[in-house]
Amino acid sequence: MPVISVYRHGMSCGVPPMKNDHQRAPRGDVGGWSEGATRRNTRFLYSVQEDQLDGHGWTATLTLKDCPPSAEAWHRLRRAWIMRMTRLGIARLHWVTEWQRRGVPHLHCALWFTDEAYQQHGVDGCYKAMHSGWLAVAAEYHPGFLSQHFAPINDAIGWFQYLSKHAARGIKHYQRSAESIPPAWKMKTGRMWGHTGSWPVRDAVRINLEGAAGDRGFFAFRRLVRSWRYADARAAQNPTRIRLARRLLSCRERALSEVRGLSEWIPEGIQEAMLANLATRGYRVTC
C-alpha cells in the first residue's frame, strides 16, 4: 500500500517493502553520508515547528586550513566547541559535517541562545564567543580568522533558508560525496549530523492510499509533486532546479519506476491541497 508522510515543511512518499532484511552497520563504523543518514537528517529538519523556536538564533559555518588526522580528532573539536556554547547558554543546536573540495571537513550549525544568555552577553558577546571559541579549540589546524561565517536567524525566514539548504542536499552533492572524504577517514568517519537541546518537532502524519486505485493515486500524487517542483523552480529562475525537476520521475526500469518514492521540501498548505485534489478525484486518502 502506498504511503505519504506529511511533515511540517516537507513530505515523503513511497511503497514500503514487503520484507526488509537490510543489515544496519554499527554506528561507530559510519563511512560518510549514506542514503539513510541523509534521509534521517532531512526528516528531522522537515519536522521542526519553526514558530516555537524561542531564543536568539544563529547559523555558523566553521572551517579549518589543515585536515585533522582522523575523524575522532575532528569530532573532538566539534564536541569541544559545542560544550563551550552549552556553557555560554544555548537552548538547542543542529549540526552537519560536510567537506570542501580539497578534502577538509567543515561544520554547519544552527543554534539558539536562551534569552538569559543574550541578556548577559549581548549580541557582540555571543558572536565573539562563537568565533573565538572555534579558533581556540581548533588552533592546531589553523582556522582562518576571516574564514568563519556567522549570521543571525532573525525570524522564520532565516530558519527556512538554513532548512532549504541542508534538507535539499543528497549524497551526490560534492560536499557529501564519498570522493571528498579525506583518505585517512575512509573506513570510519563517525556521525555526519546531530542535534542537542530542546527541539519543538511534530511527528509525520501517515497518509495511506487504499483500495484498488491506491497505486494510481500514488502515481497521481507523484505527478503533482513534480509539477509543483517544476513551477517552483521556474519561479525561482534556477536552471539547475528546473533541469532536475524535469527529470524527477525519469527511470528506465518499469518495475523500479512503479515503486520509486519521493522526498521533497513542500509547504504544509501545498501538501494539504494536493491530498484534497486526490480525494476529489476519487482516490481513498486515509490517515
C-alpha positions as CSV (number, residue, x, y, z in Angstrom):
1,M,0.0,0.0,0.0
2,P,1.5,3.4,-1.0
3,V,2.2,5.7,1.9
4,I,2.6,9.5,2.1
5,S,4.3,11.0,5.1
6,V,3.3,14.7,5.7
7,Y,5.8,16.8,7.8
8,R,5.7,20.4,8.8
9,H,7.9,21.5,6.0
10,G,8.2,18.6,3.6
11,M,6.9,15.2,2.5
12,S,8.0,11.8,1.5
13,C,6.1,9.1,-0.3
14,G,6.8,5.5,-1.4
15,V,5.7,1.9,-1.3
16,P,7.0,0.1,1.8
17,P,8.8,-3.2,1.0
18,M,7.1,-6.4,1.8
19,K,10.2,-7.6,3.6
20,N,13.1,-5.5,5.0
21,D,16.2,-7.6,5.8
22,H,18.6,-4.7,5.4
23,Q,21.5,-5.1,7.8
24,R,22.4,-1.8,9.5
25,A,26.1,-1.0,10.1
26,P,27.1,-0.2,13.7
27,R,27.0,3.5,14.3
28,G,30.8,3.6,15.1
29,D,31.5,2.3,11.6
30,V,29.8,5.1,9.7
31,G,31.6,5.7,6.5
32,G,30.4,9.2,5.4
33,W,27.0,10.3,4.2
34,S,24.6,7.5,3.3
35,E,21.1,7.5,1.9
36,G,19.8,6.6,5.4
37,A,21.7,9.4,7.2
38,T,20.6,11.9,4.6
39,R,17.0,10.8,5.0
40,R,17.0,10.9,8.8
41,N,18.6,14.4,8.8
42,T,16.1,15.7,6.2
43,R,13.1,14.3,8.0
44,F,14.2,15.8,11.3
45,L,14.5,19.2,9.6
46,Y,11.2,18.7,7.9
47,S,9.5,18.1,11.3
48,V,10.7,21.3,13.2
49,Q,8.0,23.7,14.2
50,E,9.7,27.0,13.4
51,D,7.0,29.1,15.2
52,Q,8.1,27.6,18.5
53,L,11.9,28.2,18.1
54,D,12.3,30.5,21.1
55,G,15.6,32.3,21.9
56,H,18.0,34.0,19.6
57,G,19.2,32.0,16.6
58,W,22.5,32.0,14.6
59,T,23.9,30.0,11.7
60,A,27.6,29.1,11.8
61,T,30.0,27.7,9.3
62,L,33.2,26.6,10.9
63,T,36.3,25.8,8.8
64,L,39.9,24.7,9.0
65,K,43.0,25.2,6.9
66,D,44.5,21.8,7.7
67,C,42.7,18.5,7.9
68,P,42.6,16.6,11.2
69,P,44.4,13.2,11.0
70,S,41.3,11.2,11.9
71,A,37.5,11.5,12.2
72,E,37.8,11.2,16.0
73,A,40.1,14.3,16.1
74,W,37.5,16.2,14.1
75,H,34.7,15.1,16.4
76,R,36.7,16.2,19.5
77,L,36.8,19.7,18.0
78,R,33.1,19.7,17.4
79,R,32.3,18.4,20.9
80,A,34.6,20.9,22.5
81,W,33.1,23.8,20.6
82,I,29.5,22.7,21.4
83,M,30.4,22.3,25.1
84,R,31.6,25.9,25.1
85,M,28.3,27.0,23.6
86,T,26.4,25.0,26.1
87,R,28.3,26.6,29.0
88,L,27.5,30.0,27.4
89,G,23.8,29.2,27.3
90,I,22.2,27.6,24.2
91,A,18.7,26.2,24.0
92,R,19.4,24.0,21.0
93,L,21.8,23.2,18.2
94,H,21.8,21.3,14.9
95,W,25.0,20.4,13.1
96,V,26.2,18.7,9.9
97,T,29.7,17.7,8.8
98,E,30.5,18.2,5.1
99,W,33.7,18.5,3.1
100,Q,35.3,21.1,0.9
101,R,36.6,20.1,-2.5
102,R,40.1,19.9,-1.1
103,G,39.1,17.2,1.3
104,V,38.9,19.2,4.5
105,P,35.8,19.0,6.8
106,H,33.8,21.9,7.8
107,L,30.8,22.3,10.2
108,H,27.4,23.9,9.5
109,C,25.3,24.7,12.6
110,A,22.1,26.4,13.6
111,L,22.0,27.3,17.2
112,W,19.7,29.3,19.5
113,F,20.9,31.2,22.7
114,T,18.5,31.4,25.5
115,D,17.1,34.9,26.4
116,E,19.1,34.8,29.6
117,A,22.4,34.2,27.8
118,Y,21.6,37.0,25.3
119,Q,20.8,39.5,28.1
120,Q,24.0,38.5,29.9
121,H,26.4,38.5,26.9
122,G,24.7,40.6,24.3
123,V,24.9,40.2,20.5
124,D,28.6,41.0,20.3
125,G,29.4,38.8,23.2
126,C,27.7,35.8,21.7
127,Y,29.3,36.4,18.3
128,K,32.7,36.7,19.8
129,A,32.2,33.6,21.9
130,M,31.3,31.6,18.9
131,H,34.2,32.9,16.8
132,S,36.9,32.9,19.4
133,G,35.7,29.5,20.8
134,W,36.3,27.8,17.4
135,L,39.6,29.5,16.9
136,A,40.7,28.2,20.3
137,V,39.6,24.6,20.1
138,A,40.8,24.2,16.5
139,A,44.1,26.2,16.8
140,E,46.4,23.3,15.9
141,Y,44.6,23.0,12.5
142,H,45.0,26.7,11.7
143,P,41.4,28.0,11.3
144,G,41.4,31.3,9.5
145,F,40.2,34.3,11.4
146,L,38.2,35.6,8.4
147,S,37.2,32.1,7.2
148,Q,34.4,31.6,9.8
149,H,30.9,32.7,9.0
150,F,28.1,33.6,11.4
151,A,24.7,35.1,10.6
152,P,21.7,35.8,12.9
153,I,18.4,34.0,12.4
154,N,16.1,36.9,13.0
155,D,12.8,35.2,12.0
156,A,11.3,32.1,10.4
157,I,12.7,33.1,7.0
158,G,16.3,32.7,8.3
159,W,15.4,29.2,9.5
160,F,13.8,28.3,6.2
161,Q,16.9,29.4,4.4
162,Y,19.1,27.1,6.5
163,L,16.5,24.4,6.2
164,S,16.1,24.5,2.4
165,K,19.9,24.4,2.0
166,H,20.6,21.4,4.2
167,A,17.4,19.4,3.6
168,A,17.9,19.5,-0.1
169,R,21.4,18.0,-0.3
170,G,21.8,14.4,-1.0
171,I,24.8,12.1,-1.0
172,K,25.7,13.1,-4.6
173,H,26.3,16.7,-3.6
174,Y,30.0,17.4,-3.7
175,Q,30.1,18.4,-0.1
176,R,28.8,15.0,0.9
177,S,30.3,12.8,-1.8
178,A,32.5,9.9,-0.8
179,E,35.1,11.2,-3.2
180,S,35.6,14.2,-0.9
181,I,36.3,12.2,2.2
182,P,39.9,12.6,3.5
183,P,41.9,9.4,2.7
184,A,42.6,8.6,6.3
185,W,38.9,8.8,7.1
186,K,37.7,6.3,4.5
187,M,37.0,3.4,6.9
188,K,35.4,5.5,9.7
189,T,34.0,9.0,9.6
190,G,31.7,8.9,12.6
191,R,28.3,10.6,12.6
192,M,27.6,13.1,9.9
193,W,24.8,15.1,11.7
194,G,23.2,15.5,15.0
195,H,21.3,17.8,17.3
196,T,21.2,18.7,21.0
197,G,18.9,20.7,23.3
198,S,15.1,21.1,23.2
199,W,13.7,21.0,19.7
200,P,9.9,21.5,19.0
201,V,9.1,18.9,16.5
202,R,5.9,17.4,15.1
203,D,5.8,13.7,14.1
204,A,4.8,13.0,10.5
205,V,1.2,12.3,9.6
206,R,1.0,9.0,7.8
207,I,-1.4,9.0,4.8
208,N,-2.5,5.7,3.2
209,L,-3.7,5.4,-0.4
210,E,-6.1,2.5,-0.1
211,G,-8.1,0.4,-2.4
212,A,-7.6,-1.0,-5.9
213,A,-6.8,2.5,-7.1
214,G,-4.1,3.1,-4.5
215,D,-1.3,2.7,-6.9
216,R,-2.9,5.1,-9.4
217,G,-3.3,7.6,-6.6
218,F,0.4,7.2,-5.8
219,F,1.3,7.9,-9.4
220,A,-1.1,10.9,-9.5
221,F,0.5,12.3,-6.3
222,R,4.0,12.0,-7.7
223,R,3.0,13.9,-10.8
224,L,1.5,16.7,-8.6
225,V,4.8,16.9,-6.7
226,R,6.8,17.0,-9.9
227,S,4.6,19.8,-11.3
228,W,4.9,21.8,-8.2
229,R,8.7,21.4,-8.1
230,Y,9.0,22.4,-11.7
231,A,6.7,25.5,-11.2
232,D,8.7,26.5,-8.1
233,A,12.0,26.1,-9.9
234,R,10.8,28.3,-12.7
235,A,9.5,30.9,-10.3
236,A,13.0,31.0,-8.7
237,Q,14.6,31.1,-12.2
238,N,17.0,28.4,-11.2
239,P,18.2,26.5,-14.3
240,T,19.7,23.6,-12.3
241,R,16.5,23.0,-10.3
242,I,14.4,23.3,-13.5
243,R,16.5,20.6,-15.1
244,L,16.3,18.3,-12.1
245,A,12.6,18.9,-11.8
246,R,12.0,17.8,-15.4
247,R,14.0,14.6,-14.7
248,L,12.4,13.9,-11.3
249,L,10.5,10.7,-12.2
250,S,12.7,9.6,-15.1
251,C,13.5,5.9,-14.8
252,R,14.3,3.3,-17.5
253,E,13.2,0.3,-15.4
254,R,9.5,-0.1,-15.3
255,A,9.5,-2.2,-12.1
256,L,11.6,0.3,-10.3
257,S,9.7,3.3,-11.7
258,E,6.4,2.0,-10.3
259,V,7.6,2.0,-6.7
260,R,10.0,4.9,-6.8
261,G,9.5,7.2,-3.9
262,L,10.0,10.9,-3.4
263,S,11.1,13.3,-0.7
264,E,10.6,17.0,-1.2
265,W,10.5,20.3,0.6
266,I,6.9,21.5,0.2
267,P,5.0,23.9,2.4
268,E,2.3,22.2,4.5
269,G,-0.5,24.1,2.9
270,I,0.5,22.9,-0.6
271,Q,0.6,19.3,0.6
272,E,-2.9,19.6,2.0
273,A,-4.1,21.0,-1.3
274,M,-2.5,18.0,-3.2
275,L,-4.2,15.5,-0.9
276,A,-7.5,17.3,-1.3
277,N,-7.0,17.1,-5.0
278,L,-6.6,13.3,-4.8
279,A,-9.7,12.9,-2.7
280,T,-11.9,14.9,-5.1
281,R,-10.6,12.7,-7.9
282,G,-12.0,9.6,-6.1
283,Y,-8.8,8.2,-4.5
284,R,-9.2,6.8,-1.0
285,V,-6.9,9.0,1.2
286,T,-6.9,7.9,4.9
287,C,-4.8,8.6,8.0
